[in-house]
């Protein structure tokens, strides 16, 4: 889809989000990931291993090799996650709602989504940290940090790489992971995005 500069932001995605929200309402109430106090990263990781499908931990040597390859360091959340499990699938093993890749497969979003590693295909600082069930992605933005953590963006394929159509949806990996674990496999961040658009 070609994005013209004079088009209003979110023309197609509003329709998509609205349709998904209607579907979610028909299936029942969506859990609110912010309805209770935030869980610690250790508690989140224990839940990933106990209820979902975690891979074997990455070794410190694998973490070091990854950081040498990409030229940036994992933040505290990501380091804890990958030393606990080198990727994980949430909910279903076949067709998972959220799939976090192993370090060896963590690539720039523009490579994963556009098969092009040039600046015209998207920012070099966006990485595809999670694939969601419909083939869209959640993007890690390593160009900035909040309280020492990298924020995450909605990797909406139809709007990529327009930053307006790939907005920030979480201030940290742990915040996103907690929302995913409480989501029953749904796109828990969409309702908030729709409210912000009004």
N, C-alpha and C positions, 0 to 999 in steps of 0.2 A: 504494500500500500504506500503510495507516495504522499508525503506530508507537505502540503502547500503552506507557505508562511502566513497566508491570510485566512486559513481555516481556524475556527474556534477550537480551543483545547478540548480534548476528550469527546469528539463528536461520535465516534463509534463505540468507545469504551463505555460511555454512559448507558447506551442501549444494552450492551453485553452485561454490565454490572446489574442493571435493573432486571434483566431476564434471570440472572443467577439468583438474585435476591427473591424473586417471585418463586423460583424453584425451591429455594431453601425454606421459605415460609410454608410451602405446601408440604414439605417433609417434616416440619416441626420446628420448634424454637431453636435458634442457634445459641450455643453456650457463649457467655460473655467472658473472654479471656482476661478481662481486667476486673472481674467481679470480686475477686479475693486478693489477699496480699500476694506479692510476688514471691515465687519459689526461688530457693538458692540454686545455683548451677549444679551442685552435687545432687540435689534432690531431683532436678530435671533429668540428669544423666542416669540416675538410678531407675527412673520411670521409663526412660528409653530402653534400657536393657531388660527391664522386667516385663513390659507390656508390648514392646515393638520388636523390630528386627535390626539389631546393632551388629556391625561388622567387628572383627577383631581390632584391638587398639593399634594405632600407629605407634611406631617406635620413636624415641627422641631423634634418632638418626634420620628417619623418614621426614620428620618435621623440619629438621635442619636442611635437608636436601630440597624440600619444597620451598622453603624461604629463600634459599640460594637461587632456585630456578625463577621465582616470580619477582624477587627484589623487594619484598615487603614482609613484615613480620606478622604472624598471627596475633590477634589480641588475646586477652586473658580468657574470654569466653570460647573462642575458637580453639585455642591451645588445649583447654580443658576437654572440649568435645572430642578433638581428634586423638588425644592421648587416652581417652576413655573408649572411643570407637572410631575407626577409620571410615566414617560414613554410616548411614542408617536409613532404613525405610520405615515410615510410620504407617500404622494401620495394616493394610494388606501388603504381603510380600510381593504378590503378583499384582501389578497396577497400583502401587502405593500412592496414597494421597500426597505425601511429601517424601521426596527422595534426596538425601544429602550424599553427594559423591565422595569417594575416597580422595585423599590428597593427590594421588597420581592422576586423577581425572578432573580435578578442579581447574577450569580454564576461564579465560576472559569470556564475558558474555557475547561479545561480537564474534568470537570464533565459534562458540556453541550455537548461537542463534542466526548468524549471517554467513558463517564459513568464510570470514574475511577478517584478517588481523591488521587492518589499516584504520586510521582515524576517521575516515569517511563512514565506516561501519559502526562507529560507537566509541565511547570513551575507553581508554586503555585501563582505567581504574575500576571498571565494573566487572565483577566475576559472578558466574552462575553458581551460586552456593546451594540452590535447591531447585529441583524440577517438581512441578505440581502436576496433578493427574491429567490435565488436559493438554499438556505439552508446553505450557508457559513456564516461566522461571521466576525465582526470587533472586535478586541481585545484591551482592555484597559490594558496597562502595568504599574502596580503600583510599579514596582521595581525602577523606576527612574522618575525624573521630569525635565522639561525644563521651566525655568521662572515660577516655581511653578505649572506647569500643567503636567499631565501624558500624555505621547505619546500614539498613537493608532497604531495597527498593522493590517495587512491583515490576517484574519483568514482563509486562504485557506485550505479547509478540506483535500485535497489530500496530502498537505505538512505538516500539523500539526503533531507534535509540533516543527518541525525543524525551528529554528529562521531564517535561510537563506531563507526558503520558506514562512515564515510569516513575511515579512519585515515591518519596520515602514513606515506608509503612511501619518501620520499627527503628528505634534508636540503637539497638544492639541485637546480637545473635541470640542471646539468652531470652530477651523479650519475645522475639519471633518464635523461638523454640517452645516457649511456654504457651503461647497462643496456639501453635500448631497441635500441641499435645492435648489441649482442651477443646479442640475444634470439631471433634467427631468427623474429621476428614474434610471439612468445608473451608471455603476461602473466607476465613474469619475477619480479614482486614477490609473487605469490600464495603461493608456497611459504614465504616468510619470514613472511607474515601467518598462515598456518596454524600454523607452529611457535610463534609468539608467543601464539596462542590456547590452546595445550595447557597 
